[in-house]
């Protein structure tokens, strides 16, 4: 699983030099976009799968997977394994189920559907909106404008100043602001109605519902139906597996076999452990049922979880847009797209200069780091305060360093330096 960091992925057979992409001022090495992704999301399978950035109690041995995700998988796989190992044979033998093969296939199909829907929810793009410097570096501004119906980078001819209040007023055209479009000062983009910024994954998501730690991903426009399908399948699976386990493990059957006192004590301990395990799974199933009922209410009322919890209804122009049966929509970025490291460097530098205020506006293109001035950040009560120590723009510093290393190591940059030496 690839995480954000200085991972260099060269394209086999693709030249490291080529036409500059999206305003690059020099040639650089071409890298996959997911290796330079600015948010906290993790990519797997060479960028084909994306999961969230949940880092609460991570298990390093399993690649940093959170404990909540591990608990979800255990509550599905362990009871299912016990069901097939102990309960299912007893049901077939005592109830004389005919044909037994049909019951086995139905059970396997239900468990497989639950696992497949869980994987789809965990590893699918929830509707991530790329940040400003990603849009600039990939040259996808016109394509995204055609897909979304508005300019993602804001008012033409203007650049963000880094002041959230000023940018929210000037970067979003008045006609879009009336329709529910808002400015994200972190991603520096104009996000559509019902989209929101996820603090766990650190990027904006289309029709954001919530961030679910149990699937380690955001739930949004492109995977909400997977999430509903998973909760429904898991609830049906619990309704079948739990009664079968309780009947198969705890029912008293006539047994004429003589047992010793030691074996009876061991059997009692095993029953106690099994009872505790079934109790935990039953409590999880009850919580899952309440969650399913809650989301059923949201689907019927056409609201998202964030809209319900914040008390904000959907904007007027999307009031009739359903949350479950609406179109999934296309993906807004390609994580496997080849980008020029110099283009990423220039886009990050320009974005960082704009977001840090006028003090960074004079940073040139000579490879020097732009000047960073104190940024205003939200404080208590929604008021913006200026920190005592200068703060760099979010996400800029680390990726600026990585992009600069790529640009400095490019063949054209080295040739320029050699030509400048006396």
C-alpha positions in Angstrom: 0.0 0.0 0.0 1.5 3.3 -1.1 1.4 6.2 1.3 2.2 9.8 0.8 5.9 10.4 0.7 9.0 10.6 -1.5 8.2 7.5 -3.5 9.7 7.6 -7.0 7.9 5.5 -9.6 9.4 5.8 -13.0 7.4 4.8 -16.0 9.0 1.9 -17.9 9.5 2.9 -21.5 8.4 6.5 -20.8 11.1 9.2 -21.2 11.8 11.2 -18.1 11.8 14.3 -20.2 9.0 15.4 -22.3 6.6 18.3 -22.9 6.1 20.3 -19.7 2.7 19.7 -18.1 0.3 22.4 -16.9 2.7 25.4 -16.8 5.9 23.7 -15.8 8.9 26.0 -16.3 11.3 23.2 -16.8 11.4 19.5 -17.4 11.3 17.0 -14.5 10.8 13.3 -13.9 7.4 12.0 -14.5 5.8 10.3 -11.6 2.4 8.8 -10.8 -0.1 11.3 -9.2 -0.9 9.0 -6.3 2.8 9.1 -5.1 2.5 12.8 -4.6 -1.1 13.0 -3.3 -1.3 15.8 -0.8 -4.1 14.4 1.5 -4.0 11.6 4.0 -5.6 9.0 1.9 -3.7 5.8 1.1 -3.5 4.2 -2.3 -3.2 0.5 -3.0 -2.8 -1.7 -6.1 -0.7 1.0 -7.9 -3.3 3.6 -7.3 -6.4 1.6 -8.3 -7.8 1.5 -4.8 -8.0 4.4 -2.3 -8.9 4.2 1.4 -9.1 6.8 4.1 -6.5 8.4 6.3 -7.8 7.0 9.6 -4.8 6.9 12.0 -6.4 6.3 15.3 -4.8 3.4 17.1 -3.1 2.1 13.9 -1.6 -1.4 13.7 1.8 -1.0 12.1 2.2 -4.7 11.4 -0.9 -4.6 9.1 0.2 -1.5 7.2 -1.3 1.1 9.6 -4.9 -0.2 9.5 -7.0 1.3 12.3 -8.3 -0.9 15.1 -11.9 0.0 14.2 -11.4 -1.5 10.7 -9.9 -4.6 12.2 -12.8 -5.0 14.6 -15.2 -4.7 11.6 -13.5 -7.6 9.7 -13.3 -9.7 12.9 -17.0 -9.3 13.6 -17.8 -10.6 10.1 -15.2 -13.3 9.5 -14.9 -14.9 12.9 -18.7 -15.6 13.4 -19.0 -16.8 9.8 -16.1 -19.2 10.3 -17.6 -20.6 13.5 -21.0 -20.9 11.8 -19.6 -23.0 9.0 -17.4 -25.1 11.3 -19.9 -25.9 14.0 -23.4 -24.6 13.6 -24.0 -25.4 9.9 -23.1 -29.2 10.3 -25.5 -29.5 13.3 -28.3 -27.8 11.4 -27.9 -30.1 8.5 -27.7 -33.2 10.7 -30.5 -32.5 13.2 -32.9 -30.7 11.0 -32.3 -33.0 8.0 -32.2 -30.0 5.6 -32.7 -31.1 2.0 -31.0 -30.2 -0.1 -28.2 -29.2 2.1 -26.1 -28.0 -0.8 -28.7 -25.2 -1.5 -28.4 -23.9 2.1 -24.6 -24.0 1.8 -24.6 -22.0 -1.4 -27.0 -19.4 0.0 -24.9 -18.9 3.1 -21.7 -18.6 1.1 -23.4 -16.1 -1.3 -24.6 -13.9 1.6 -21.2 -13.9 3.3 -19.5 -13.2 0.0 -21.8 -10.3 -0.8 -21.1 -8.8 2.6 -17.3 -9.0 2.2 -17.4 -7.7 -1.4 -19.6 -4.7 -0.4 -17.3 -4.0 2.5 -14.2 -4.0 0.3 -16.0 -1.8 -2.2 -16.9 0.7 0.6 -13.3 0.6 2.0 -11.4 0.9 -1.2 -13.5 3.0 -3.6 -13.3 6.7 -4.3 -16.0 8.4 -2.3 -16.0 11.4 -4.6 -12.7 13.1 -3.9 -12.3 16.6 -5.3 -8.6 17.3 -6.2 -6.9 20.3 -4.6 -6.0 23.4 -6.4 -2.3 22.6 -7.1 -3.3 19.1 -8.3 -5.8 20.6 -10.8 -3.1 23.0 -12.1 -0.3 20.4 -12.3 -2.5 17.9 -14.2 -4.0 20.6 -16.5 -7.5 19.4 -15.8 -9.2 22.7 -15.1 -11.2 22.8 -18.3 -12.2 19.1 -18.0 -13.4 19.5 -14.5 -15.3 22.7 -15.4 -17.1 20.7 -18.1 -17.9 17.9 -15.7 -19.0 20.0 -12.7 -20.5 22.9 -14.5 -18.4 25.5 -12.7 -14.8 26.6 -12.5 -13.2 24.7 -9.6 -10.4 27.3 -9.1 -12.8 30.2 -8.6 -13.3 33.5 -10.2 -11.3 33.9 -13.3 -8.3 36.2 -13.0 -8.1 36.0 -9.3 -5.8 34.1 -6.9 -6.5 33.1 -3.3 -5.0 35.5 -0.8 -4.9 33.0 2.2 -7.6 35.0 4.1 -10.6 32.6 4.5 -13.1 35.5 4.8 -11.8 37.5 1.9 -11.4 34.4 -0.3 -14.9 33.2 0.5 -16.2 36.5 -0.7 -14.2 37.1 -3.8 -13.2 33.6 -5.1 -16.8 32.4 -5.4 -19.0 34.2 -7.9 -22.2 35.7 -6.4 -24.5 33.5 -8.5 -22.7 30.4 -7.3 -22.7 31.5 -3.7 -26.5 31.9 -3.8 -26.8 28.3 -5.0 -24.8 26.9 -2.1 -21.3 26.8 -3.6 -18.6 27.4 -0.9 -14.9 28.2 -0.8 -12.6 25.6 0.8 -9.6 27.5 2.2 -7.7 24.3 2.7 -8.0 22.8 -0.8 -8.4 26.3 -2.3 -11.2 25.3 -4.6 -14.9 26.2 -5.0 -16.7 23.1 -3.8 -20.3 22.2 -5.0 -23.4 22.2 -2.8 -23.4 19.3 -0.2 -19.7 18.7 -0.7 -17.5 19.1 2.5 -14.0 18.9 3.7 -13.1 15.7 5.6 -10.7 16.5 8.4 -9.6 12.8 8.6 -8.7 12.4 5.0 -7.9 16.1 4.4 -9.7 16.7 1.2 -13.1 17.6 0.0 -15.7 15.0 -1.0 -18.7 15.2 -3.2 -22.0 15.0 -1.3 -20.1 14.2 1.9 -22.1 12.1 4.3 -19.6 11.2 7.1 -16.2 9.6 7.7 -16.6 6.1 8.9 -13.7 4.7 11.0 -15.1 1.2 10.8 -14.6 1.1 7.0 -11.6 3.5 7.1 -13.0 5.7 4.4 -15.2 8.7 3.7 -18.8 8.0 2.8 -19.8 10.2 -0.1 -21.5 10.4 -3.5 -19.6 7.6 -5.2 -19.7 4.9 -2.4 -22.8 5.7 -0.4 -24.7 2.9 -2.2 -21.9 0.5 -1.4 -22.2 1.5 2.3 -25.9 1.0 2.4 -25.6 -2.3 0.7 -22.9 -3.4 3.1 -24.9 -2.5 6.2 -28.0 -4.3 4.8 -26.1 -7.4 3.9 -24.3 -7.5 7.3 -27.6 -7.1 9.1 -29.2 -10.0 7.2 -26.1 -12.1 7.8 -26.2 -11.3 11.6 -29.9 -12.2 11.7 -29.1 -15.7 10.2 -25.7 -16.5 11.8 -26.3 -15.4 15.4 -29.4 -17.5 16.1 -27.7 -20.5 14.4 -24.6 -20.0 16.6 -26.7 -19.7 19.8 -28.7 -22.8 18.9 -25.8 -24.9 17.8 -23.5 -24.0 20.7 -25.8 -23.7 23.6 -28.8 -26.0 23.0 -29.0 -29.1 25.2 -29.2 -32.3 23.3 -29.6 -35.8 24.5 -26.1 -37.3 24.7 -25.5 -40.7 26.3 -21.7 -40.5 26.1 -20.0 -40.6 29.5 -17.9 -37.6 30.2 -15.4 -37.0 33.0 -15.4 -34.1 35.4 -12.4 -32.5 33.6 -14.1 -32.6 30.2 -17.2 -31.1 31.7 -15.2 -28.2 33.2 -13.5 -27.6 29.9 -16.8 -27.6 28.1 -18.2 -25.1 30.6 -15.2 -22.8 30.0 -15.6 -23.1 26.3 -19.3 -22.3 26.6 -18.5 -19.2 28.6 -16.0 -17.9 26.1 -18.4 -18.6 23.2 -21.2 -16.9 25.1 -19.0 -13.8 25.6 -18.0 -13.7 21.9 -21.6 -14.1 20.8 -22.6 -11.4 23.2 -20.1 -9.0 21.7 -21.2 -9.8 18.1 -24.9 -9.5 19.1 -24.2 -6.0 20.6 -22.4 -5.0 17.4 -25.3 -6.3 15.4 -27.8 -4.3 17.4 -25.7 -1.2 16.9 -25.6 -2.0 13.2 -29.4 -2.3 13.1 -29.8 1.1 14.7 -27.3 2.6 12.2 -29.3 1.0 9.3 -32.6 2.4 10.6 -30.9 5.9 10.9 -29.6 5.8 7.4 -33.0 4.6 6.1 -34.5 7.7 7.7 -31.9 9.8 6.0 -32.6 8.2 2.6 -36.3 8.8 2.9 -35.8 12.4 3.9 -33.1 13.0 1.2 -30.5 14.3 3.7 -26.9 13.4 4.5 -25.6 12.6 8.0 -23.8 16.0 8.2 -26.8 17.9 7.1 -28.9 16.1 9.8 -26.3 16.6 12.6 -25.7 20.3 11.7 -29.3 21.1 11.2 -28.7 22.3 7.7 -31.0 21.2 4.9 -29.9 20.5 1.4 -29.6 23.6 -0.8 -32.6 24.6 -2.9 -31.1 23.6 -6.2 -30.4 20.1 -5.1 -33.4 19.6 -2.7 -34.8 16.9 -5.0 -31.5 15.1 -5.4 -31.7 11.7 -3.6 -28.9 10.4 -1.5 -29.1 6.8 -2.5 -30.6 6.5 -6.0 -28.8 9.5 -7.5 -26.2 9.1 -10.2 -22.8 8.0 -8.9 -20.9 10.4 -11.1 -17.5 10.1 -12.8 -14.2 10.1 -10.9 -12.7 13.6 -10.8 -9.0 12.6 -11.0 -6.9 9.7 -12.1 -4.4 8.6 -9.4 -2.4 6.7 -12.0 -1.9 9.7 -14.3 1.6 10.6 -15.1 2.5 14.1 -13.9 5.7 16.1 -14.3 7.6 16.7 -11.1 8.5 20.2 -12.2 4.8 21.0 -12.9 3.9 19.7 -9.4 6.7 21.8 -7.9 5.6 25.0 -9.7 1.9 24.4 -8.8 2.6 23.8 -5.2 4.9 26.8 -5.0 2.3 29.1 -6.6 -0.4 27.7 -4.4 1.7 28.2 -1.3 2.7 31.7 -2.3 -0.9 32.7 -2.8 -2.2 31.1 0.4 0.5 32.7 2.5 -0.4 36.2 1.6 1.3 39.1 -0.1 4.5 38.5 1.7 5.1 35.4 -0.5 3.9 37.0 -3.7 7.3 38.0 -4.7 8.8 34.5 -4.6 10.6 33.9 -7.9 11.1 30.7 -9.9 14.7 30.3 -9.0 14.2 27.3 -6.7 14.1 29.3 -3.5 11.4 28.6 -1.0 8.7 31.3 -0.9 8.5 33.5 2.0 5.7 32.4 4.5 3.9 34.9 6.6 1.6 34.4 9.5 -1.7 32.7 8.4 -5.0 33.4 10.0 -6.7 30.3 11.4 -10.1 29.7 12.9 -10.2 30.1 16.7 -12.9 29.6 19.3 -16.4 30.9 18.5 -15.7 30.9 14.8 -13.4 34.0 14.9 -10.1 34.0 13.0 -7.0 34.8 15.0 -3.4 35.3 14.0 -1.0 32.8 15.7 2.0 34.1 17.5 4.4 32.0 15.4 4.3 32.0 11.6 2.5 29.0 10.3 3.3 27.6 6.8 0.3 26.8 4.5 -1.2 23.4 5.1 0.2 20.5 3.0 2.7 22.7 1.2 6.0 22.3 3.1 6.4 18.5 2.9 5.4 18.2 -0.7 7.3 21.3 -1.7 10.4 19.6 -0.4 9.7 16.3 -2.3 8.8 18.1 -5.5 11.9 20.3 -5.3 14.1 17.1 -4.9 12.5 15.6 -8.0 13.0 18.8 -10.0 16.6 19.2 -8.8 17.4 15.6 -9.8 15.9 15.9 -13.3 18.3 15.8 -16.3 17.4 19.3 -17.5 17.9 20.8 -14.1 21.4 19.2 -13.9 22.3 20.4 -17.4 21.3 23.9 -16.4 23.4 23.9 -13.3 26.4 22.5 -15.3 26.0 25.3 -17.8 25.9 27.9 -15.1 29.2 26.7 -13.6 32.3 28.7 -14.7 
